[in-house]
Amino acid sequence: MNTRHERTLRELLQLAANTICPAPDGLERIRAGIAARATNEAAAGSEAPAAATADNTKEASAMTTVQKHPLELEPGDRVVNPYDDREVIVTAPPVRCEDRVSIDYRIPSRVTPSGVGRMAVDIHRPLEVHTTPEQDQRTAAVVLADLLSRGLPALSWTLLRTSPDALNGSAGGLRTADEVAAVVADWADALGVEPQRSTSPYEGDGVMHTASAVVQGIRVTVTGVAR
């Protein structure tokens, strides 16, 4: 049996329903609408995070991570905030203040559309920067242009879409064994490393000469096989 409080509550609900949906079955219609809306929101909620996660996973997998000193940052760089590990986007050139660097940033729209902030970091503390394949290829082009301006021996270069942060130079061609070794040694000196020698797994008994170093976040590798 309904109590007095339950009857009063039902009368109030019926009064509100008559105001919103004036019909004999107005209260039932409102209840049905609320149930349908809840079902739709639940379905949308179960799909939206999955789509967002897929997009974020795709974006994250397409990025590489490099280290930059605070004063090397540029507007548009996607930096990991060292204070909360969130990714932020640099919005202005960094400003040095004694042994600290002030960095203005905004939070990507997928987190907080209007979020902006400023952080101060130690000038000697490198920061993690996420780069896209397009940014990596542009950086690789700059690195290669700089290396080619140093009067080094010409090589055959490869920059792959699947490895946008890697430049591969080949010292093959019609060079003799001594020439291959000398060319790789010249490039090793320019890269600041010692040339390495190993038996080539693809060229029979040939000797592979290699020089490899990271320049501005780009892995530069020079190889040559001497027979």
C-alpha positions, 0 to 999 in steps of 0.5 A, a space after each residue: 500500500 502506498 504511504 502518504 508521502 509516496 502519494 504526495 510525491 506521485 501527485 507532485 510528479 504528475 503535476 510537473 508532468 502535466 506542465 511539461 507534457 500535458 497529456 493523460 499519459 504525460 508522466 509515462 512519456 517522460 519516463 520513457 524519454 529519460 530511459 531512452 536518453 540514458 540508453 543512448 548516452 551509455 552507448 555513446 559513452 562506451 564507443 567514444 572512449 574506444 575511438 579516442 583511445 584508438 586515435 591517441 594510440 595511432 598518434 602516439 605510435 606515429 611519434 618519436 621522442 627526442 631530448 631538447 634543452 629548454 632554450 632549444 625549444 620552438 613554438 609548436 614543439 610537443 613537450 612532456 611537462 616534467 611536473 605532471 608528465 602531461 604533453 603540452 605544446 610550446 606557444 612562444 620562444 623560451 625566455 631565460 631568467 638566470 639559471 631558469 627557463 620560462 616556457 609558455 604552453 597550451 594543453 592540447 585540445 583533447 585534454 582542455 581546449 582553453 588550457 594555457 600555462 607557464 612553467 619554469 625549468 632548470 636551464 640544464 635539464 633536458 626535456 622530452 619532446 614528441 615529434 611527428 614523422 613530418 617534423 622528423 623528416 624536416 629535421 633530417 633534411 636540415 641535418 643532411 644539408 648541414 653535413 653536406 656543406 662540410 666538404 665530405 665525400 658524396 654518398 647515396 642517401 635514404 630517408 624512409 617514411 617508416 623511419 623518418 628519424 634515420 638517415 642512411 648513407 651508403 659509400 658503395 659504388 665503384 670505390 676500391 676497398 681502401 676508398 670505402 674505408 677512407 670515405 667512412 672514416 671521413 664521415 666518422 670524424 665529422 660525426 665525432 665517432 670512431 668507424 667500426 669494422 665487421 664482417 658483412 652478413 650480405 656480401 660474402 667475405 666483405 668487410 663492412 665499415 660503419 659510422 653512426 651517431 645521433 645528430 639533433 635527434 636524427 640517427 645518421 648512419 654511414 656504411 660501406 662494404 669493402 671486398 
